Amino acid sequence: MKKTSDNFLVPLTLVGKLYDHMIKVVKPTEVTKEKNILLYVGKLFPHMYYALKEFEKTEDRKFRLALIYDSKTKLDEFTEKIVDKLDIVIPCDFSSDAALHEALIPLQDEILVLTTRSEDQISALARVVPYVPFVHTPTETSLLWATDKIAMRKHLRNYDKSITPAFMVVKDTEKKSIKTIIDTLTFPVIVKPAGLAASRLVGICYHKEELSDFLKKVFREIEAVYKADGGNGIPKVLVEEFMEGQQYSIDAYVSDVGRMYFCPMVSVKTGKAIGFDDFFGYLQMTPTLLNEESIAQAEHVAEQSIRAMALRSTTVHVELLKTEQGWKVIELGPRIGGFRHMLYEFAFDFNHTANDILIRLPKKPQIKKKEQGYAAAMKFFAKEEGKLVKLAGIKKIQELKSLKKLYINKKVGDTCKFAKHGGSSVFNIILVNKNRSELLADIRRLEQTVDIQVE
């Protein structure tokens, strides 16, 4: 029989008779699929979508933007705004290995980057990692360490005790447990659930009675908050010594071989600093007034914390405290920091979202540290918990010269809770100004104008 260059002619036996049927059999050849999918886990916000489109122009290359999310959860309102613009959307049961395998195996050779944006999606990212083997990612284990505040503390303490406070793990509110805390740690202490994002159920306690009452509240509410917020692991509570100092944060890009590139520092003012009994990030601002020596010391401590957690091929957000005893690590996570893309875009004119992609290719991120202006991100909570009955001053806020973006998260009639009780902000705002003094003036005008009332 005749053999062609790409096909074979083969005989076929049918119904007991030999027929020379000319059957075309495709010769096994390797089909080249374009490796250009940027796969996000859980969430993808509008500002990220447009930042990635700008990245396409810079790279002169077309990417396919993809999202995989747990089909048992609802997409957040921001992701909903751009989900129809995405090239690939994969709802999937993250509790099922078979479902993840079926969803991701066909795309293995086409996925270029696997990443996530949000702190509450890190454990979901860890679930996806084993099914996307041909890209640069952190290890599944290091991601899970980073979602558990207790595991994080243990690794930080084992690596360098000087960069993190003493702590204990609490499993109940018995008198024996309270006594052990009192005998081991020095008041005041911070109470934190091990696997919750943001400031959920976090509080400071100055004495025995306050500690006992707050722990009872945490253990009473923790199951419900874990379920609502997608807490990671079995509910456990961390109690650690409270550190005094000025809070800052920094994002770093970590290559596949552990090389680190640091972004500019950001100063942080918590709700505690303005009179709330809560630790939500009230005000983030960059550039800071830190000198070069202090920044270098902060970067060194941040680097030690990243190495302690064995993180690679990721952006890492590190929260730090500048104390009289030196820089200390509050916590860190394998993700971009909150509001960080916009803060760096407006203050330094570089694409933080694109750099999160570059470090995973792996390529050198493009960081600019020359100041273009000053940027601030703020979260506003009600001063009491209850039903929102008044949100005044928004129209006047929109007249501020520094106003860049305003995100209103609640409307009259909605329930307002503190972050430590599982609540979210009433509104968020981004302010930008070439002049630091003018930015500070607009922040003050904003604080004097807004009126949030609950009942």
N, C-alpha and C positions, 0 to 999 in steps of 0.2 A: 504493500500500500504506500501511497505517496505521503510524504511528510512535508508539511509546510513549515515555514520558519517560526510561526507563533502558535500554530494549532496542530493537533494530531488527528489522524483518521484512524478509528479503531473499529474492529468488528463487534457486533452485538448479537448475542444468542437470544432468540425469542421463541417461545412455545415449542421447544425441542428442536427447532430447525436453525441452521446456521445462516444468518443473513449478513452480507457485507453492507451494513448501514454506515453511511458517512456521518458520523457524529462529531460535532465540533466541541472539543474539550479545551478550555482556556488553560494555557500553560501557566503554572504558578508563577506570578510575578509580584514584585513588591509595589503596592500602591502607595504613592507618596501623598500623605495628608498634611495640609498646612498646619503647623504648630503655632497657633496665634490666639488661643482662647485665654482670656484673663478671667479666671473663675473666682468669684466672691462667695463667701459663705454667710448666709443669714440676712445680710443687709447691704444695700448700696444706695447712698444718698445722692440727691440731685447735684450738689456741688462737686461730688466725686465723679459723677458721670461726665460733667462738662470739663473737669480737670483731665480726665482720661481722653476726651476728644482733643483737647489741646496737646496732650502727649502724643497722640497719633500724628498730628501736624509736625511736631518737633522731630519725631522719629521718621517721618515720611513713610509710614507703615500702617496698614489696616489691621486692627485687632477686632476680635469678636468678644463682646462683653457678655459674661454669663453669671448667673446667680443660681446657687443651689440652696434650698432652705427646707427646714423640717415641715412636712405637710401637716403635722398636728398643731402647728402654730400659725397665727395670722401675721401677714407682713405688716410692718409698722407703716405709719402714714407717709413717712418720707420716701421709703422704698416704693410704695404704691404709686407715687407721683411719676416715677421714671421706669417702672417695670415693663411697660409696653414698648419702651425704646430699646430694651436689651435684645441681643441676638439670640440668647439661649436662656430659658428659665426652667429650672428643674425642681419641682416639688418632690420631696422624697421622705420616706419614713426613716428618720435617723436612728430609730431603735432597732431597725432590721438590717443585719449585715447583707442579706440577700438583696434587699432593695437598693442599698448603696452600691453594691457590686453591679447590679443590673443597670443602674443609672450612669455609673462612671466608667466602667470598663470600655464601652464603645468609644469614649472620648479620650482615653489615656494618651494616645499619641498626638492629640491635637491641643491638649492643655499646656499652655506656656507658663502660666503663673497661677498659684493657688494662694489666696490670702483672705483676710477678713478685716473689717473695720472696727467692730464693736467689742467691748470688754465682755459682754454677755454672750458672745458667739465663739469664744476661744475653745470651749469644750466641744462645740459643734465642729470647729476646724480640726480638732484632734481626731474626731470620728472619721473625717473625710481623708485625712493624710494617708492612711494605709492603702487607699484605693486610687491614689494618684502618685505612683512611685517614681515617675520620670521627670520630676520637677524639684527645684530647691525649696525645701521647707524646714522648719524646726522639727525636731523629733516629736512623736506623739507623747512620749513621756514628759519631755520638758514643757510642753503645752499644758499638760495636766497638772504638773507642779505649779505652774503659774496661775492656775485657776483656784488653787487652794491656799488660802493665807497661812495655814499652819505648815503645810509642806514648804511653802516659800520661806517662812521664818526659819525652819529647820535647816534648809540649805544655805541661807544667808549666814546663820550663826555658825554652821560647820565650816564655812569658807573663811569668814572673818567676823568674829564676835564684836569688833569695834564699830561696825557700820550699821548695827541694828539693835533695837532694845531687847531686854529680857522679856520672856513671855511664858504663858502657860496655856494648856488646853483644858477647857471645862466641859463636862458632860452633863451636869445637873446643877441644881441650886441648893443642894444639901448643906447643912452647917459645916460639915467636914470639908467640903469643897471650898466654901468661903474662907474658912480658917487657913487652908493650904495657900490660897491666894495671898492672904494677909501676911502669912509667914514668909512667903517667897518673894513677893514683889513689893515695890515701894509706891505708895499713892502719890499723885493721882494715876489711875490706870485707864486704858482705852479698852472697850469691849467691842469685838468685831466678829460677826458670823464668818466662818472660814471660806464659804464659797459664793458669797453674794457680791455683785458688782456695785460700783459707785459707793454711796454712803449708807446703804440699806442697813438699818438696825445697828448703827454705830453710835456709841455714846461714851462720854467721859465720866468717871466716877471718882469722887474725892475722899470718900470714907466708906466704912463697912456697910452701913445701912443703905446708902445710895447704890452701892455695888449689888447688894442682895436684891433690892427692888428692881434694878434695871435688868439683872440676869433673869429674874422671874418673868419680866415683860418680854425679853428676847426669846426665851424658851417657849413662852405661851404663843408668840406670834410667828416664830421662825418657820414652822411647817407651812403655814399659809403663804408667807412671803416667798419661800423657796419655790413653791408651786406656781405662784403668780409671775415671779421674775426669772424662772428657769435657773435657780441656784444649782451649783455644781457639787455633786457628791452627797454624802450623808450629812445632815445638819450637825455642825460642831461649832463651838464658840472659842475664839481666841481672846485671851486677856493679856495685855502687854503694858509695860510701863510707859506713861505718857512723856513725850519729849517736848521740851520748850524750845522754840526757835521760830525763824522765818521760813515759810514753806516756798519751795520752788519745784519746777519740774523741767525735764529735758527729754527730747526724743532722740534716739540714736538708730542708725541703720547698721545692722550687723551682717557681715558677709558670710558665705558658706564656710570660710576658713577662719572666722572669728575676728576679722578686721572691723573696726568700729569707726563710724563717721558721725560726729555729734552735731545736732542742730543748735541754734541759739537757745539760751536759757529763757524760761518764762517764770515770772513771779506769780505767786498764788495767794489769795486771801480767802480763807474759809468763812463759812457762816458763823463759826465760833467767834471770829475776830470782830464781827459787827453786832454781836449780842444774841445770836441764835444759840440754842443748846443743840447744835447740829454741825456737821463737818462737810457739808456740800461745798463744792468749789464756787464761791460767790464771784470772785474777780480773778481773771487771768490776764496778765499784761506782758508785752514784750516790745522792744528790748528792755532788759533790766538795767539797774545801775551797778551791777557787780563788776569788780575789776578783773583783769585777765588772770591774776593769780588765783582768785577765789573760784573763777569759772574752771580753771584747770584742775583744782582740787575736787570740785563737784563732778567733773567728768571722770576723774580717776575713781571716785567712789561708785559712780554709776557703772563704770566698766567692770569693777569688781563684782557688783551685784548681778550683772548680765552673765559674767563667767560662772558665778555661783549657780545660776539657774540653767547653765548649759544651753543657752539660746543661740540660734544661728539662722541665717537666711530669713531675717525678719526685721521689721521696725520694732523698737522697744520703747515704751513710755515708762520713765522712771520718776517717781515722786520722791523728793528729797527735803530734808530739813537742815537748815544752817544753824547749828548750835554752838555754844561756847566750847564744846568738846570736839568740834569739827563737824563735817557733813555726815548725816545719817540717812539711811534709806527707809522711807515709809513703806513703799511697795513698788512693784514694777509689773508690767504686763507686755506680752508680745503683740503690740498693736500701736496704731497711731493714737496720740493723746486727743482728748476731747477738744473740739474747736481748733485743733492744731493746724489743719490745712489752711484755714482762713487766716489765722494769726500770722503764719509764716508767709502766706501769699501777700497780705496787705502790708506787713512790716518789712519783709526782706525780698519779696518778689521772686520766690521759687515755688515749684510745684511739689508739695509734700506727698500728695497722692501718687504722682508719677515716680518719685524716688522710692516709694514703697514697692513699686513694680520693678524698678531698676535693680535694687539690691537682691532681688530674687532671680534675676536672669542668669548669672550675676553680672551686674555692671556697676561702675562707680556712680553713686548718686550725685546730682548737681545741686550743691548747697551754696547759697549766697549769704554772706554775713554782714554786708554793707547795709546800714540802716536806710530804708526808704521812707520811714515814718514810724508811728507808734500805733499799736493795735491792742484792743482789750475785748475780752469776752466776759459777759456777766449772766448769772442766773438769778432770777428773782422768785423767792418763795413768799407765801403769806406768813406773817409773824405769829399767827395762831392757826390751829387746825380747825376745819369746819367747811361749810358750804360757801363757795365764792358768791358774794352778793354785790361786789363792786370792784371794777377794774378801771380806774380813772387815770388820766394823764397821758394815755397812749397817743392822742393827737398831738399834744405838745411835744412829746418825745420825738415824734417824726420830724419836728422842726430843727432838731439839734444838728449842727454842722458836721459833727463827727459820726453821725448815724450811718452805718453801712448796711446792716441787715437786722431784721426784727422777726422773731419767731414766737407767736402767741400760742401757747400750749393748752390753755384752759379758757373756758367761757363761763359767764355767770350761771350758777346752778351746779357747776362741777365741784367735786370734793377736793379739798386741799389738805395734804398731809406733809409733814416734815420728811426730808430724805431718809432720816434714820428710822422712820416708820413705814418706809416703802413708797413715799410720795415722790412726785416729780415737780419741776418748777412751773410757775404760772406763765412766765415768759423768759426767753433768752434774747440777748442783744449783742451785736458786734459793733464796736465803735473804732474809728480810725481817724488819725490826724497827723499831719506832718510835725506838729508842735506838741511836745509832751505836756506842757502847762495847759494848753487849750484842751487837750484830751482829758486831763484831770478835772478841768473846770466843767466840761460837759458831763463827766461821770457824776460830779457833785450836783449839777442841775437835774440829772436823771433821778438821783436818789431823793432829791427834794420834791420832785414832780409826781412820781408814781404813787398811787394810792390803791393798795390791795386790801379789801375788807372781807371778812368771813363772819359767819354766824353759826 
